[in-house]
Amino acid sequence: MENYKTLEIVQRNAESSVFHLNLNRPSFRNALSLDFFSEFPQALASLDQNTNVSVIVLGGNGAHFCSGIDLKTLESISEGSQSSDRGRAGERLRRFIKFLQDAITAVERCRKPVIAGIHGACIGAGIDLVTACDVRFCTEDAFFSVKEVDLAITADVGTLQRLPSIVGYGNAIELALTGRRFSGSEAKSLGLVSRVFASKEAMDEGVRLVAEGIAAKSPLAVTGTKAVLLRCRDLTVDQGLDYVATWNSGMLFSDDLAEAISAQIQKRKPVFAKL
């Protein structure tokens, strides 16, 4: 496994194709540093290309999932954008923001499903991160805040683009304009998370069961489902139907399909080749 300053990759069971990618700055409440924005897409790309990996679980070491962007990162942004030429300073800042955005969007570029397990704080950039994930679970003690407005920032790394399609425009704009803190149970009622667990231990076990269940399915079907859903998010129904027809014309007839049908007939669990 690669070594990172801000992340930890763990395979808890040597027989499992579920891998854990943990934010690993617990003494800083997993605030996202500049190093994170370089390392995170690298780690995801490594897991994506690893044929032993079927599902990725994103979590945080320590008491909190993520307390947002590291304030030192904001300071470096301010210092780096200083210039006597306003146009060049603005162009440099735009490139830097795009760099930060690209790190978060790496979750969507990853073919493998990414499941977020959230405990403690999930604030600011933490919400940018989890809204890019495919499935989200949290603990009862988890709390959330779209915090950027309180730092005089228009959130610019993904929350304003992804949150409305998850919780609805009305809920998203209220949360983004107020920056208010909301609980795990409210996150569930909004649709931000699929399930709330009584403790981190219970969540870890619940996430494990979901992840192992997905990992046991056809990897072609799983990666295809993620790809089609993401692509169809920005398409009309007719365009989405056309897209999935084209997708399946190239992917449908596979060894996975034959194995799935055979397993159904023989009343056994299917066994699929790695992807």
C-alpha positions as protocol buffer text, in pm:
chain_id: "A"
residue {
  index: 1
  type: MET
  ca { x: 0 y: 0 z: 0 }
}
residue {
  index: 2
  type: GLU
  ca { x: 118 y: 352 z: -76 }
}
residue {
  index: 3
  type: ASN
  ca { x: 199 y: 586 z: 212 }
}
residue {
  index: 4
  type: TYR
  ca { x: 24 y: 922 z: 229 }
}
residue {
  index: 5
  type: LYS
  ca { x: 51 y: 1221 z: 464 }
}
residue {
  index: 6
  type: THR
  ca { x: -324 y: 1278 z: 486 }
}
residue {
  index: 7
  type: LEU
  ca { x: -479 y: 941 z: 403 }
}
residue {
  index: 8
  type: GLU
  ca { x: -470 y: 576 z: 503 }
}
residue {
  index: 9
  type: ILE
  ca { x: -572 y: 279 z: 288 }
}
residue {
  index: 10
  type: VAL
  ca { x: -680 y: -29 z: 482 }
}
residue {
  index: 11
  type: GLN
  ca { x: -795 y: -375 z: 374 }
}
residue {
  index: 12
  type: ARG
  ca { x: -956 y: -505 z: 692 }
}
residue {
  index: 13
  type: ASN
  ca { x: -1013 y: -856 z: 557 }
}
residue {
  index: 14
  type: ALA
  ca { x: -753 y: -1012 z: 328 }
}
residue {
  index: 15
  type: GLU
  ca { x: -1029 y: -1214 z: 160 }
}
residue {
  index: 16
  type: SER
  ca { x: -1243 y: -909 z: 90 }
}
residue {
  index: 17
  type: SER
  ca { x: -1243 y: -675 z: -211 }
}
residue {
  index: 18
  type: VAL
  ca { x: -1374 y: -389 z: 7 }
}
residue {
  index: 19
  type: PHE
  ca { x: -1100 y: -136 z: 82 }
}
residue {
  index: 20
  type: HIS
  ca { x: -1116 y: 155 z: 327 }
}
residue {
  index: 21
  type: LEU
  ca { x: -980 y: 499 z: 241 }
}
residue {
  index: 22
  type: ASN
  ca { x: -958 y: 703 z: 561 }
}
residue {
  index: 23
  type: LEU
  ca { x: -891 y: 1071 z: 613 }
}
residue {
  index: 24
  type: ASN
  ca { x: -595 y: 1052 z: 849 }
}
residue {
  index: 25
  type: ARG
  ca { x: -533 y: 1383 z: 1027 }
}
residue {
  index: 26
  type: PRO
  ca { x: -725 y: 1309 z: 1347 }
}
residue {
  index: 27
  type: SER
  ca { x: -540 y: 1572 z: 1553 }
}
residue {
  index: 28
  type: PHE
  ca { x: -670 y: 1833 z: 1305 }
}
residue {
  index: 29
  type: ARG
  ca { x: -1020 y: 1681 z: 1295 }
}
residue {
  index: 30
  type: ASN
  ca { x: -934 y: 1564 z: 944 }
}
residue {
  index: 31
  type: ALA
  ca { x: -928 y: 1918 z: 806 }
}
residue {
  index: 32
  type: LEU
  ca { x: -831 y: 1906 z: 438 }
}
residue {
  index: 33
  type: SER
  ca { x: -479 y: 2037 z: 377 }
}
residue {
  index: 34
  type: LEU
  ca { x: -310 y: 2116 z: 47 }
}
residue {
  index: 35
  type: ASP
  ca { x: -145 y: 1774 z: 60 }
}
residue {
  index: 36
  type: PHE
  ca { x: -490 y: 1613 z: 70 }
}
residue {
  index: 37
  type: PHE
  ca { x: -593 y: 1771 z: -258 }
}
residue {
  index: 38
  type: SER
  ca { x: -288 y: 1619 z: -427 }
}
residue {
  index: 39
  type: GLU
  ca { x: -301 y: 1281 z: -253 }
}
residue {
  index: 40
  type: PHE
  ca { x: -674 y: 1208 z: -266 }
}
residue {
  index: 41
  type: PRO
  ca { x: -709 y: 1173 z: -645 }
}
residue {
  index: 42
  type: GLN
  ca { x: -387 y: 970 z: -653 }
}
residue {
  index: 43
  type: ALA
  ca { x: -519 y: 730 z: -388 }
}
residue {
  index: 44
  type: LEU
  ca { x: -854 y: 691 z: -565 }
}
residue {
  index: 45
  type: ALA
  ca { x: -686 y: 629 z: -901 }
}
residue {
  index: 46
  type: SER
  ca { x: -466 y: 365 z: -739 }
}
residue {
  index: 47
  type: LEU
  ca { x: -768 y: 187 z: -589 }
}
residue {
  index: 48
  type: ASP
  ca { x: -962 y: 222 z: -913 }
}
residue {
  index: 49
  type: GLN
  ca { x: -687 y: 47 z: -1110 }
}
residue {
  index: 50
  type: ASN
  ca { x: -637 y: -225 z: -847 }
}
residue {
  index: 51
  type: THR
  ca { x: -822 y: -535 z: -971 }
}
residue {
  index: 52
  type: ASN
  ca { x: -851 y: -660 z: -612 }
}
residue {
  index: 53
  type: VAL
  ca { x: -1073 y: -362 z: -522 }
}
residue {
  index: 54
  type: SER
  ca { x: -1449 y: -373 z: -584 }
}
residue {
  index: 55
  type: VAL
  ca { x: -1583 y: -115 z: -338 }
}
residue {
  index: 56
  type: ILE
  ca { x: -1423 y: 176 z: -152 }
}
residue {
  index: 57
  type: VAL
  ca { x: -1541 y: 293 z: 191 }
}
residue {
  index: 58
  type: LEU
  ca { x: -1449 y: 654 z: 273 }
}
residue {
  index: 59
  type: GLY
  ca { x: -1420 y: 736 z: 642 }
}
residue {
  index: 60
  type: GLY
  ca { x: -1227 y: 945 z: 891 }
}
residue {
  index: 61
  type: ASN
  ca { x: -986 y: 840 z: 1164 }
}
residue {
  index: 62
  type: GLY
  ca { x: -1042 y: 989 z: 1508 }
}
residue {
  index: 63
  type: ALA
  ca { x: -1348 y: 1160 z: 1652 }
}
residue {
  index: 64
  type: HIS
  ca { x: -1467 y: 1334 z: 1334 }
}
residue {
  index: 65
  type: PHE
  ca { x: -1516 y: 1260 z: 967 }
}
residue {
  index: 66
  type: CYS
  ca { x: -1400 y: 1601 z: 839 }
}
residue {
  index: 67
  type: SER
  ca { x: -1402 y: 1951 z: 988 }
}
residue {
  index: 68
  type: GLY
  ca { x: -1366 y: 2124 z: 652 }
}
residue {
  index: 69
  type: ILE
  ca { x: -1078 y: 2283 z: 469 }
}
residue {
  index: 70
  type: ASP
  ca { x: -766 y: 2360 z: 672 }
}
residue {
  index: 71
  type: LEU
  ca { x: -747 y: 2734 z: 741 }
}
residue {
  index: 72
  type: LYS
  ca { x: -379 y: 2723 z: 642 }
}
residue {
  index: 73
  type: THR
  ca { x: -494 y: 2614 z: 298 }
}
residue {
  index: 74
  type: LEU
  ca { x: -714 y: 2924 z: 279 }
}
residue {
  index: 75
  type: GLU
  ca { x: -417 y: 3137 z: 384 }
}
residue {
  index: 76
  type: SER
  ca { x: -201 y: 2987 z: 110 }
}
residue {
  index: 77
  type: ILE
  ca { x: -476 y: 3058 z: -144 }
}
residue {
  index: 78
  type: SER
  ca { x: -483 y: 3422 z: -37 }
}
residue {
  index: 79
  type: GLU
  ca { x: -105 y: 3457 z: -49 }
}
residue {
  index: 80
  type: GLY
  ca { x: -78 y: 3282 z: -385 }
}
residue {
  index: 81
  type: SER
  ca { x: -335 y: 3505 z: -551 }
}
residue {
  index: 82
  type: GLN
  ca { x: -164 y: 3833 z: -460 }
}
residue {
  index: 83
  type: SER
  ca { x: -37 y: 4025 z: -759 }
}
residue {
  index: 84
  type: SER
  ca { x: -27 y: 4380 z: -886 }
}
residue {
  index: 85
  type: ASP
  ca { x: -200 y: 4251 z: -1199 }
}
residue {
  index: 86
  type: ARG
  ca { x: -560 y: 4179 z: -1103 }
}
residue {
  index: 87
  type: GLY
  ca { x: -625 y: 3978 z: -1419 }
}
residue {
  index: 88
  type: ARG
  ca { x: -327 y: 3745 z: -1368 }
}
residue {
  index: 89
  type: ALA
  ca { x: -405 y: 3706 z: -1000 }
}
residue {
  index: 90
  type: GLY
  ca { x: -762 y: 3612 z: -1087 }
}
residue {
  index: 91
  type: GLU
  ca { x: -649 y: 3363 z: -1351 }
}
residue {
  index: 92
  type: ARG
  ca { x: -409 y: 3202 z: -1104 }
}
residue {
  index: 93
  type: LEU
  ca { x: -681 y: 3176 z: -840 }
}
residue {
  index: 94
  type: ARG
  ca { x: -922 y: 3022 z: -1090 }
}
residue {
  index: 95
  type: ARG
  ca { x: -669 y: 2751 z: -1178 }
}
residue {
  index: 96
  type: PHE
  ca { x: -618 y: 2679 z: -809 }
}
residue {
  index: 97
  type: ILE
  ca { x: -992 y: 2648 z: -744 }
}
residue {
  index: 98
  type: LYS
  ca { x: -1018 y: 2410 z: -1041 }
}
residue {
  index: 99
  type: PHE
  ca { x: -736 y: 2204 z: -886 }
}
residue {
  index: 100
  type: LEU
  ca { x: -935 y: 2173 z: -561 }
}
residue {
  index: 101
  type: GLN
  ca { x: -1253 y: 2087 z: -753 }
}
residue {
  index: 102
  type: ASP
  ca { x: -1073 y: 1820 z: -952 }
}
residue {
  index: 103
  type: ALA
  ca { x: -964 y: 1642 z: -633 }
}
residue {
  index: 104
  type: ILE
  ca { x: -1324 y: 1609 z: -513 }
}
residue {
  index: 105
  type: THR
  ca { x: -1454 y: 1510 z: -858 }
}
residue {
  index: 106
  type: ALA
  ca { x: -1203 y: 1222 z: -851 }
}
residue {
  index: 107
  type: VAL
  ca { x: -1471 y: 1034 z: -652 }
}
residue {
  index: 108
  type: GLU
  ca { x: -1700 y: 1044 z: -954 }
}
residue {
  index: 109
  type: ARG
  ca { x: -1420 y: 958 z: -1197 }
}
residue {
  index: 110
  type: CYS
  ca { x: -1346 y: 644 z: -994 }
}
residue {
  index: 111
  type: ARG
  ca { x: -1525 y: 349 z: -1157 }
}
residue {
  index: 112
  type: LYS
  ca { x: -1567 y: 170 z: -825 }
}
residue {
  index: 113
  type: PRO
  ca { x: -1854 y: 267 z: -590 }
}
residue {
  index: 114
  type: VAL
  ca { x: -1747 y: 495 z: -304 }
}
residue {
  index: 115
  type: ILE
  ca { x: -1948 y: 468 z: 20 }
}
residue {
  index: 116
  type: ALA
  ca { x: -1911 y: 743 z: 281 }
}
residue {
  index: 117
  type: GLY
  ca { x: -1933 y: 647 z: 649 }
}
residue {
  index: 118
  type: ILE
  ca { x: -1975 y: 974 z: 842 }
}
residue {
  index: 119
  type: HIS
  ca { x: -1933 y: 1023 z: 1216 }
}
residue {
  index: 120
  type: GLY
  ca { x: -1881 y: 1338 z: 1420 }
}
residue {
  index: 121
  type: ALA
  ca { x: -1834 y: 1656 z: 1221 }
}
residue {
  index: 122
  type: CYS
  ca { x: -1894 y: 1682 z: 848 }
}
residue {
  index: 123
  type: ILE
  ca { x: -1847 y: 2050 z: 777 }
}
residue {
  index: 124
  type: GLY
  ca { x: -1778 y: 2266 z: 472 }
}
residue {
  index: 125
  type: ALA
  ca { x: -1543 y: 2077 z: 243 }
}
residue {
  index: 126
  type: GLY
  ca { x: -1654 y: 1757 z: 418 }
}
residue {
  index: 127
  type: ILE
  ca { x: -1995 y: 1804 z: 256 }
}
residue {
  index: 128
  type: ASP
  ca { x: -1824 y: 1873 z: -78 }
}
residue {
  index: 129
  type: LEU
  ca { x: -1659 y: 1535 z: -33 }
}
residue {
  index: 130
  type: VAL
  ca { x: -1961 y: 1327 z: 70 }
}
residue {
  index: 131
  type: THR
  ca { x: -2196 y: 1473 z: -190 }
}
residue {
  index: 132
  type: ALA
  ca { x: -1958 y: 1335 z: -455 }
}
residue {
  index: 133
  type: CYS
  ca { x: -1985 y: 986 z: -302 }
}
residue {
  index: 134
  type: ASP
  ca { x: -2225 y: 724 z: -435 }
}
residue {
  index: 135
  type: VAL
  ca { x: -2382 y: 616 z: -104 }
}
residue {
  index: 136
  type: ARG
  ca { x: -2377 y: 789 z: 236 }
}
residue {
  index: 137
  type: PHE
  ca { x: -2439 y: 661 z: 588 }
}
residue {
  index: 138
  type: CYS
  ca { x: -2388 y: 836 z: 922 }
}
residue {
  index: 139
  type: THR
  ca { x: -2406 y: 792 z: 1299 }
}
residue {
  index: 140
  type: GLU
  ca { x: -2664 y: 952 z: 1529 }
}
residue {
  index: 141
  type: ASP
  ca { x: -2399 y: 1187 z: 1667 }
}
residue {
  index: 142
  type: ALA
  ca { x: -2292 y: 1309 z: 1322 }
}
residue {
  index: 143
  type: PHE
  ca { x: -2354 y: 1675 z: 1246 }
}
residue {
  index: 144
  type: PHE
  ca { x: -2332 y: 1871 z: 924 }
}
residue {
  index: 145
  type: SER
  ca { x: -2291 y: 2230 z: 811 }
}
residue {
  index: 146
  type: VAL
  ca { x: -2247 y: 2399 z: 473 }
}
residue {
  index: 147
  type: LYS
  ca { x: -2012 y: 2637 z: 654 }
}
residue {
  index: 148
  type: GLU
  ca { x: -1853 y: 2839 z: 374 }
}
residue {
  index: 149
  type: VAL
  ca { x: -2095 y: 3132 z: 401 }
}
residue {
  index: 150
  type: ASP
  ca { x: -1975 y: 3195 z: 759 }
}
residue {
  index: 151
  type: LEU
  ca { x: -1620 y: 3231 z: 625 }
}
residue {
  index: 152
  type: ALA
  ca { x: -1734 y: 3486 z: 364 }
}
residue {
  index: 153
  type: ILE
  ca { x: -1689 y: 3226 z: 89 }
}
residue {
  index: 154
  type: THR
  ca { x: -1925 y: 3111 z: -184 }
}
residue {
  index: 155
  type: ALA
  ca { x: -1883 y: 2731 z: -166 }
}
residue {
  index: 156
  type: ASP
  ca { x: -1687 y: 2641 z: -479 }
}
residue {
  index: 157
  type: VAL
  ca { x: -1571 y: 2279 z: -458 }
}
residue {
  index: 158
  type: GLY
  ca { x: -1894 y: 2094 z: -534 }
}
residue {
  index: 159
  type: THR
  ca { x: -2161 y: 2134 z: -266 }
}
residue {
  index: 160
  type: LEU
  ca { x: -2366 y: 2396 z: -451 }
}
residue {
  index: 161
  type: GLN
  ca { x: -2358 y: 2182 z: -766 }
}
residue {
  index: 162
  type: ARG
  ca { x: -2430 y: 1839 z: -612 }
}
residue {
  index: 163
  type: LEU
  ca { x: -2636 y: 1901 z: -298 }
}
residue {
  index: 164
  type: PRO
  ca { x: -2954 y: 2030 z: -475 }
}
residue {
  index: 165
  type: SER
  ca { x: -2994 y: 1707 z: -672 }
}
residue {
  index: 166
  type: ILE
  ca { x: -2963 y: 1509 z: -347 }
}
residue {
  index: 167
  type: VAL
  ca { x: -3181 y: 1708 z: -104 }
}
residue {
  index: 168
  type: GLY
  ca { x: -3375 y: 1934 z: -342 }
}
residue {
  index: 169
  type: TYR
  ca { x: -3311 y: 2297 z: -436 }
}
residue {
  index: 170
  type: GLY
  ca { x: -3516 y: 2448 z: -154 }
}
residue {
  index: 171
  type: ASN
  ca { x: -3339 y: 2252 z: 118 }
}
residue {
  index: 172
  type: ALA
  ca { x: -2997 y: 2306 z: -40 }
}
residue {
  index: 173
  type: ILE
  ca { x: -3026 y: 2683 z: -63 }
}
residue {
  index: 174
  type: GLU
  ca { x: -3158 y: 2711 z: 293 }
}
residue {
  index: 175
  type: LEU
  ca { x: -2865 y: 2509 z: 427 }
}
residue {
  index: 176
  type: ALA
  ca { x: -2611 y: 2696 z: 213 }
}
residue {
  index: 177
  type: LEU
  ca { x: -2740 y: 3046 z: 301 }
}
residue {
  index: 178
  type: THR
  ca { x: -2774 y: 2986 z: 675 }
}
residue {
  index: 179
  type: GLY
  ca { x: -2470 y: 2764 z: 729 }
}
residue {
  index: 180
  type: ARG
  ca { x: -2668 y: 2613 z: 1015 }
}
residue {
  index: 181
  type: ARG
  ca { x: -2573 y: 2290 z: 1184 }
}
residue {
  index: 182
  type: PHE
  ca { x: -2802 y: 1994 z: 1124 }
}
residue {
  index: 183
  type: SER
  ca { x: -2809 y: 1646 z: 1274 }
}
residue {
  index: 184
  type: GLY
  ca { x: -2770 y: 1297 z: 1135 }
}
residue {
  index: 185
  type: SER
  ca { x: -3144 y: 1236 z: 1172 }
}
residue {
  index: 186
  type: GLU
  ca { x: -3222 y: 1552 z: 974 }
}
residue {
  index: 187
  type: ALA
  ca { x: -2966 y: 1448 z: 712 }
}
residue {
  index: 188
  type: LYS
  ca { x: -3164 y: 1124 z: 677 }
}
residue {
  index: 189
  type: SER
  ca { x: -3497 y: 1308 z: 643 }
}
residue {
  index: 190
  type: LEU
  ca { x: -3343 y: 1534 z: 377 }
}
residue {
  index: 191
  type: GLY
  ca { x: -3208 y: 1235 z: 183 }
}
residue {
  index: 192
  type: LEU
  ca { x: -2844 y: 1329 z: 232 }
}
residue {
  index: 193
  type: VAL
  ca { x: -2777 y: 992 z: 398 }
}
residue {
  index: 194
  type: SER
  ca { x: -2952 y: 660 z: 341 }
}
residue {
  index: 195
  type: ARG
  ca { x: -2940 y: 535 z: 699 }
}
residue {
  index: 196
  type: VAL
  ca { x: -2845 y: 652 z: 1049 }
}
residue {
  index: 197
  type: PHE
  ca { x: -2673 y: 417 z: 1296 }
}
residue {
  index: 198
  type: ALA
  ca { x: -2667 y: 434 z: 1676 }
}
residue {
  index: 199
  type: SER
  ca { x: -2287 y: 420 z: 1699 }
}
residue {
  index: 200
  type: LYS
  ca { x: -1976 y: 419 z: 1485 }
}
residue {
  index: 201
  type: GLU
  ca { x: -1933 y: 47 z: 1550 }
}
residue {
  index: 202
  type: ALA
  ca { x: -2287 y: -20 z: 1429 }
}
residue {
  index: 203
  type: MET
  ca { x: -2227 y: 199 z: 1124 }
}
residue {
  index: 204
  type: ASP
  ca { x: -1901 y: 23 z: 1041 }
}
residue {
  index: 205
  type: GLU
  ca { x: -2080 y: -312 z: 1048 }
}
residue {
  index: 206
  type: GLY
  ca { x: -2374 y: -181 z: 846 }
}
residue {
  index: 207
  type: VAL
  ca { x: -2144 y: -28 z: 586 }
}
residue {
  index: 208
  type: ARG
  ca { x: -1946 y: -351 z: 571 }
}
residue {
  index: 209
  type: LEU
  ca { x: -2256 y: -554 z: 493 }
}
residue {
  index: 210
  type: VAL
  ca { x: -2367 y: -313 z: 219 }
}
residue {
  index: 211
  type: ALA
  ca { x: -2018 y: -293 z: 71 }
}
residue {
  index: 212
  type: GLU
  ca { x: -1968 y: -671 z: 74 }
}
residue {
  index: 213
  type: GLY
  ca { x: -2308 y: -714 z: -89 }
}
residue {
  index: 214
  type: ILE
  ca { x: -2216 y: -478 z: -372 }
}
residue {
  index: 215
  type: ALA
  ca { x: -1871 y: -636 z: -406 }
}
residue {
  index: 216
  type: ALA
  ca { x: -2032 y: -977 z: -464 }
}
residue {
  index: 217
  type: LYS
  ca { x: -2219 y: -852 z: -772 }
}
residue {
  index: 218
  type: SER
  ca { x: -2100 y: -836 z: -1131 }
}
residue {
  index: 219
  type: PRO
  ca { x: -1829 y: -568 z: -1149 }
}
residue {
  index: 220
  type: LEU
  ca { x: -1935 y: -483 z: -1504 }
}
residue {
  index: 221
  type: ALA
  ca { x: -2293 y: -423 z: -1385 }
}
residue {
  index: 222
  type: VAL
  ca { x: -2181 y: -224 z: -1080 }
}
residue {
  index: 223
  type: THR
  ca { x: -1941 y: 7 z: -1262 }
}
residue {
  index: 224
  type: GLY
  ca { x: -2189 y: 42 z: -1546 }
}
residue {
  index: 225
  type: THR
  ca { x: -2469 y: 140 z: -1308 }
}
residue {
  index: 226
  type: LYS
  ca { x: -2251 y: 411 z: -1151 }
}
residue {
  index: 227
  type: ALA
  ca { x: -2135 y: 543 z: -1487 }
}
residue {
  index: 228
  type: VAL
  ca { x: -2485 y: 557 z: -1635 }
}
residue {
  index: 229
  type: LEU
  ca { x: -2642 y: 721 z: -1330 }
}
residue {
  index: 230
  type: LEU
  ca { x: -2374 y: 991 z: -1322 }
}
residue {
  index: 231
  type: ARG
  ca { x: -2401 y: 1057 z: -1694 }
}
residue {
  index: 232
  type: CYS
  ca { x: -2781 y: 1064 z: -1693 }
}
residue {
  index: 233
  type: ARG
  ca { x: -2786 y: 1319 z: -1411 }
}
residue {
  index: 234
  type: ASP
  ca { x: -2734 y: 1591 z: -1673 }
}
residue {
  index: 235
  type: LEU
  ca { x: -2944 y: 1438 z: -1952 }
}
residue {
  index: 236
  type: THR
  ca { x: -3312 y: 1428 z: -2041 }
}
residue {
  index: 237
  type: VAL
  ca { x: -3491 y: 1094 z: -2001 }
}
residue {
  index: 238
  type: ASP
  ca { x: -3474 y: 1032 z: -2377 }
}
residue {
  index: 239
  type: GLN
  ca { x: -3104 y: 1116 z: -2387 }
}
residue {
  index: 240
  type: GLY
  ca { x: -3041 y: 892 z: -2086 }
}
residue {
  index: 241
  type: LEU
  ca { x: -3224 y: 602 z: -2244 }
}
residue {
  index: 242
  type: ASP
  ca { x: -3020 y: 645 z: -2559 }
}
residue {
  index: 243
  type: TYR
  ca { x: -2699 y: 656 z: -2356 }
}
residue {
  index: 244
  type: VAL
  ca { x: -2772 y: 335 z: -2163 }
}
residue {
  index: 245
  type: ALA
  ca { x: -2878 y: 159 z: -2485 }
}
residue {
  index: 246
  type: THR
  ca { x: -2541 y: 244 z: -2635 }
}
residue {
  index: 247
  type: TRP
  ca { x: -2363 y: 142 z: -2313 }
}
residue {
  index: 248
  type: ASN
  ca { x: -2533 y: -198 z: -2297 }
}
residue {
  index: 249
  type: SER
  ca { x: -2481 y: -264 z: -2666 }
}
residue {
  index: 250
  type: GLY
  ca { x: -2112 y: -286 z: -2579 }
}
residue {
  index: 251
  type: MET
  ca { x: -2131 y: -436 z: -2227 }
}
residue {
  index: 252
  type: LEU
  ca { x: -2443 y: -651 z: -2194 }
}
residue {
  index: 253
  type: PHE
  ca { x: -2326 y: -982 z: -2342 }
}
residue {
  index: 254
  type: SER
  ca { x: -2043 y: -1077 z: -2111 }
}
residue {
  index: 255
  type: ASP
  ca { x: -1912 y: -1368 z: -1908 }
}
residue {
  index: 256
  type: ASP
  ca { x: -2077 y: -1201 z: -1607 }
}
residue {
  index: 257
  type: LEU
  ca { x: -2421 y: -1233 z: -1767 }
}
residue {
  index: 258
  type: ALA
  ca { x: -2367 y: -1601 z: -1842 }
}
residue {
  index: 259
  type: GLU
  ca { x: -2243 y: -1663 z: -1487 }
}
residue {
  index: 260
  type: ALA
  ca { x: -2536 y: -1476 z: -1330 }
}
residue {
  index: 261
  type: ILE
  ca { x: -2792 y: -1676 z: -1531 }
}
residue {
  index: 262
  type: SER
  ca { x: -2614 y: -2004 z: -1457 }
}
residue {
  index: 263
  type: ALA
  ca { x: -2603 y: -1926 z: -1085 }
}
residue {
  index: 264
  type: GLN
  ca { x: -2975 y: -1844 z: -1081 }
}
residue {
  index: 265
  type: ILE
  ca { x: -3061 y: -2175 z: -1249 }
}
residue {
  index: 266
  type: GLN
  ca { x: -2829 y: -2376 z: -1023 }
}
residue {
  index: 267
  type: LYS
  ca { x: -2941 y: -2186 z: -710 }
}
residue {
  index: 268
  type: ARG
  ca { x: -2587 y: -2091 z: -607 }
}
residue {
  index: 269
  type: LYS
  ca { x: -2393 y: -1770 z: -554 }
}
residue {
  index: 270
  type: PRO
  ca { x: -2232 y: -1637 z: -870 }
}
residue {
  index: 271
  type: VAL
  ca { x: -1856 y: -1594 z: -891 }
}
residue {
  index: 272
  type: PHE
  ca { x: -1735 y: -1312 z: -1117 }
}
residue {
  index: 273
  type: ALA
  ca { x: -1391 y: -1240 z: -1257 }
}
residue {
  index: 274
  type: LYS
  ca { x: -1205 y: -933 z: -1136 }
}
residue {
  index: 275
  type: LEU
  ca { x: -1229 y: -613 z: -1334 }
}
